[in-house]
Amino acid sequence: MLYSSGKRIGPIPITRTAGARIRSLHPGPVVIVGRADGYKEGRSDDSELHSGKETVAVVRLIKK
């Protein structure tokens, strides 16, 4: 996870196809980056995290 300020959070391992829930993030604009061996890096659209509101971001990874 990359905040617009340049602060990085992670890596956050995701072991389920359903994704992950992360509860300890600070509000603000973020871009979610996904990386896995054998796949091109994927990025979400710009998102804004708000306190007390769940935000869903989809990151698609495409095989190299």
VENVEN-V862333 format. One record per residue. RES is the residue in one letter. OMEGA is omega as a letter, one per 20 degrees, with the letter a starting at -180 (none if undefined). NEAR is the number of other ideal C-beta (glycine too) atoms within 12 Angstrom. Layout:
# VENVEN-V862333
res->(RES:RES)
omega->(OMEGA:OMEGA)
near->(NEAR:NEAR)
This chain:
# VENVEN-V862333
res->(M:L:Y:S:S:G:K:R:I:G:P:I:P:I:T:R:T:A:G:A:R:I:R:S:L:H:P:G:P:V:V:I:V:G:R:A:D:G:Y:K:E:G:R:S:D:D:S:E:L:H:S:G:K:E:T:V:A:V:V:R:L:I:K:K)
omega->(a:r:a:r:a:r:r:r:r:j:r:a:r:a:a:r:r:r:a:r:a:a:a:r:r:r:r:r:a:r:a:a:r:r:r:r:r:a:r:r:r:r:r:r:r:r:r:r:r:r:r:a:r:r:r:r:r:r:a:r:a:r:r:none)
near->(32:27:22:17:13:12:15:16:20:20:15:21:12:21:9:8:7:8:19:20:14:21:12:12:29:18:16:21:22:30:27:34:23:27:21:19:10:10:14:16:19:21:21:24:16:16:26:19:27:14:13:9:11:14:25:16:27:14:27:16:21:13:10:11)
